[in-house]
Amino acid sequence: MIDKTELQNAMEQYQLKAMAEIFDDDFVDKILNFYKKDPISEMYIDGIYNYYKNRYLSTGINKTHNKVLQLNICINELLTKYRLKDWLLSKKKEYLKSEKDNANKNAILGEIFTAGYFARIFVDSLTPIKTSRTQTPDFEIELNKHKIIVEVNTPSMNTKEVEKLEKFHKEVEENFKKNKKSGISINTCCVCAAGYNPKYRTTAENWISKLSNIKSTSEQFSPDDMNLLVVNLFNPDMDVIDCCHFEPIFMSHLGENYYSGNIWQAFYGKENDNILEDYDGCLPPRKMCFDGMFYRKNNCNISAAVIMLPYKTVIFENPNATTPLNYDVLMGLTRLHNFDLNLSRVRIPNSYYLKNTLENTIEQDRQKINSINREDCICFH
């Protein structure tokens, strides 16, 4: 268990302007004293400590505080529902057994965040599915006699990537101490939250590959039911993700170069689509060498993906789904905390979306990405 004094010191260290904007003194006291009253205190305190650990930038601090706040809300939400309390306590045992397995810890916290979010809108029908020897989804929901299956995935760096990144940070710190008076020290590291794959040369390709391969098959889902894949991006590995990557295409801050959205392409991109990463027209753009998740036949049982950030919830519908979400379910999901309609790709409003509108919208977005060429960029240089 994380020592209370250690946690308090960590919190006080970062309780500057950024923290004051989000937490008042009463809330800080509530966090510090929560472990005395709550049966899952060890997991809760450990989760908070890990989120605070090594957070130096103000943007990181704000994201961290938001996650702590959401974790607190989700836990309270689940503890008030008798059916889900036992499930939550079983997750505590799994969490504490994980020890240094950060990927498994993040996966458990991802399930708790998801359950807390969904329990607010599907109050009486959210039911955890008991695990078995074969792979099973995580939750089942019933709405107007329709069954919805929910599978949660929390992308993380694997153990080797974490060790490599920690080694890199340690080397940077040691080199800085040695060279701070004598000159400039340069370090490079090929590990990021997207991992490292020698087949790909750019960070964008690694991101698209990692997110699009979350589910290489949808065998866990029944083709007769509506199925949701929840991609939880709350863990600290994913703090680098920005909302602009839900868009198909955007420009750099100063408007010089083009980018294609890594998250958008992971779901809606197709083989040979351009991958734009700081693209200035000097060289041919990189190309996708595989289809995105929703354009693979073995993922047709996924009705939609719900992608959760600490400050945004985005829904991407699968245009090729065997069983699409019905409109009642879709409207129910818009009540998820921090839902953003502008970033989502959903058939809302119903009177606007005719039979092929969603497919046509996605195809137009792909054409925007693939139409960028040297002539579009030459005026910047």
N, C-alpha and C positions, 0 to 999 in steps of 0.2 A: 504493500500500500504506500502511496506517495505521502510523505510527511506533510502535515498541515503547514508547518513553518516554512518548508521549502516552497509549497504552492503559494503561500501568502507573500513570500519574498519575490517570487516570480511575478505575481500579479502587481505588487507595489512597484516593481521595477518598470513596468510598462503602463502604470496607471497615470499617464500624463494627459495631455489635451485630448488625444484620441479616445482614451478610455472614458474620460469625463463626459464626452459627448454621448456615450451609449449607456453607461451604467451610473446609477446614483449609489450613494453609500449603502442604502438599505439592500440593494440588489447584490452588491459585493459581499455584504455580511451574509446574505442568504446563501450565496454560493459556498462561502467558507464554512458555514454551519450546516450545510445540507447533509453532510456525511453522518451527522449525529442522529438524524431522524429517518434517513432513507435506507432501505435494505440493499440498494445497489450502489452504496456510497463509494466503494473501492473502484468500481469501474468508472463511475462519474468523475471522481477526483483525478483518476489516472488519465481519463480522456481530456479533461480540462488542462491538465499539466502538459500533456503532449501537444496540445494546440498552442499553448503559450511558449513552449520551448523553442528557443532560437528564432523568435519573431522580432526582427529589428526594424523593418520598414513600416511606415505608418499605414500603408495599404494592407500589409499583412496583419497588422494589429486590428484594423477594422474588420477584416474578414474573420479573424480569430474570435473577436468578441461576438460577432453575429452567430458563429457556430456554437459558442458557449451558450448564448441566449436560446438558440433553437434546440440544443440538446436538453436544456433545462425544461423548456416547454413540452418537448416530446415525452420526456420521462414522466413529467407530471400528468400528461394526457393519458399515458398508458397505465400509470399506477391507479388512476381513478376508475379504470374499467376492469372489473374483476376478472373477466375472461382473459384479458391480456396481461394481467399482473404475473401470473405463473409463467407465461412465456418469457416475460422480461427477466424474471429471476433466473430462468434457465439460460438465458443469454449472458447473464452476469457470470455464471459458472464457466461457460465456454470462453468468455473474454479473459477471465483470470487464469485459465489454463493455458492460454496462448503465449504467456510470458513475453518473449521478445519477437514473436511472429507478428510484425506490424501489419502485414497484408491481411491476416485473419482478424486482427483487432479492428482494422478499418472496415472489413466486411461486416462484422457484427454491429459496429456503430452505424454503418450504412443501413442495415435492416431496422435498427431502432429508429433512426431518423425517418425512414420510409413509413414504418408502422405508425409513428406519431403523427405524421402528416396526413396519412390516409384515415386514421382513426377519428380525426376531427370532422371529416365529411361523410364517411361511411360508419356512423357511430355504432350500429348494432350488427353490421354484417361482415366486418373484417375478421377473418379467421386464419390464424397461422396453420400451415399444412405440416403435419408431422413428417419428419425426415425418415427416409428408409435407405436400404442399401443401394437402390437405383436413384438417380438424380430426380429430385422433385422440385416444383416451384416453391415459393416461400409463403404466399398468402392467397386466400380466396375471398372474393367479395360477391355479394348478391345484391342486385339492384333491379327492382321491377321484374323479378323472376328470371333475370338474366345473370348467368355466372361469369365472373371476370377472374382470370388467373393472373397473378402478379409474381414476377421473378425479379429479384433485386441483384444488381451487380455493382460492386464498388471497385473501380480500377485502382491499382496501386503499383508501386515499384516492387519488384521481387527482392528477396533477401540479398542476392548478389549485387543488385543495382544499388540498394541502400548502403551496403558495406562500401562499395566503390565510391559513392557520393560522400559518405562520411570521411573516407580516406582523403578524398580530394579537398574537402573543407579543412581538414587537419593540416594538410600540406600547405594550403593557402595561408592559413594562420601562422604556421612556422616560418614560411618564406617571408611573410610580411614583417615578422619580428626581426628576422635576420637582415632584411633589405630596406627597412623603412628609412634609414639614414643614408644608404649608399646608392639608391637608384630605384629602378622600376622592375618589379617581378611579374612575369606573365605566366598564368596557369590556364590550362584548358581541360575540360572534362566532357566526355561524350555521353554522359548519363543525364537524362532529365526525366521528368515524370512519365514521358512517353516511352521510356526505355531506350534500348539501342538494338537496332537490327542492321547487320552489315549490308543487307540488300538495298537499303535506302540511304540516300546521301543527306537529306535535309530533315530538320525537326518536323516540318509539316507532314512529310511522308510517314514518319514514325507515329505522329499523333493520329493521322487518318487510319493507319494500319491497326494501331492498338484499339481505337474506339470501334472500328468497323468489325473487328474480330472478337468483340465481347461475346457474341453468340455465333459460333461457326455452324450451329444447327439449332433448330427449334423443336427438337424431339420432346423436350419437357412440356411443350404446350400441346393442347388438344386442338385439332383443326375445327372442331365444332363449337369452341368457346371463343370469347373475346379475350385476348392475351396482351398483357402489358409488360414490357421490359422497362424496369426502373433503373436508370444509370445514375448512381449517387456519387457526386463529385465533391463531397464535403471534406474528404480527408486532406491533410496538409500537402501531400504530394501534388494535388491538383490546383493549388492556389494560383498557378500561373495562367489558368484558363480565363479568358476574357469573353464577355458577352458578344463582342463583335464576331466571334467565330461561329455563332449560330446563324449569321447572315451568309448568303452564298458568296458575296464579294464585297470588299470594302477597300478603302484607301488608307495609306499611312497618315499619321497625325498631321503632317504638313502638306499632304496631298501630292507627294511625288510618285509613290509606288503603289502597285496593286497587291492585294492579298485575296486569296479565296478562303472561305471559312472552313477550318479543319473539322469542326463538329458537323457542319452542314454536309460536307463532302463525305464524311464517314458513313452517313446514312443515305444520302441521295446522289452521291457521285457515281460515275460510270467509268469503266475502263477507257483509257486514252483521253479522259478529261484533263484539262490543264490544272496543274497545282501551282498557284501563284504565291510566292513567299518573297516579299520585298522585290517584286518583279518590276524591272525598269526597262525592259525591252532589249537589253544588250545581248542576251543569250536566249535561245529557245526555252520556253517554260518546261518544267518537269511534267511528266504525264503520270496519271494513275495507272497502275499495272493490274488493277483488280476492280471489281464492282463494289459499290458501297453496300452496307448491310441490307437495305430494303430491295436491292436489285439482284439478290441471290435467291435462287429457287428454294434452297433449304431453310430460308428465314421467312417464308410466306405465312407461317402461322403466327408471327408477331403482328398484332393489330396496330400497335403504336409504341413509341418509346417516350417515357417521361424522364426528362433529364433535369436533375436537381443540383443547383448550386446553392450556397448559403443565402444568396440574395436574389435568385431567380429560379422559377420553375418553368420549363419549356416542354411543350408536347410536339413531337414529330409523328404524324400519322404515316402508316405504311400504305402507299398507293397500290401495292400489289398484295394486300392482305387477303387471306382466304376468308376470314370473318372480320370485316371492318367493325369499328366501334359504332354502336348506334348513337343517335343524337342525344338521348337521355344520359347515357354514360359520358359522352363527350362533354356535355354541359356540366355534369357533376364534377368532372375532373378540373374544370376551370375554377372551381372553388379551392383548389390546392393552394397552400400558402405561397405568395409571391409569384403566382402565375402571370406570365407575360404573353399576351395575345400577339403582339407585334413580332416577337421572335419565333413564335410557334408556327407550325405548318399544319393547320387543322381546318376542317370543314365548318367554319363559323364565320359569318352567320349562315344559317341553313338556307335562307331564301336566295343567297348569293351563289352558294356552291351547288352547281348542277352536276351532272354525272361525271364529267371529265375535268372539272375546273381545277381540282388539286393536282392532277397529273400534268395539266397544261402549265400551271404555275411553276411547278418544279422544272419542267422542260425549258421554260423561258429563263429560269435562273441558271440552268446549265449552259444555255446559249450565251448568256452574259459572260460567264467565266471563259468559255471557249472562244469568244470573239475578240478578246484582248490580244493585241499584237504590237509590234515594234512601233508602228505609226501612232498608236495611242499614247505611247510613253515618250516619244522622241521630243515632244514639246517641253518636257521637264528638264532637259539637259542642254 
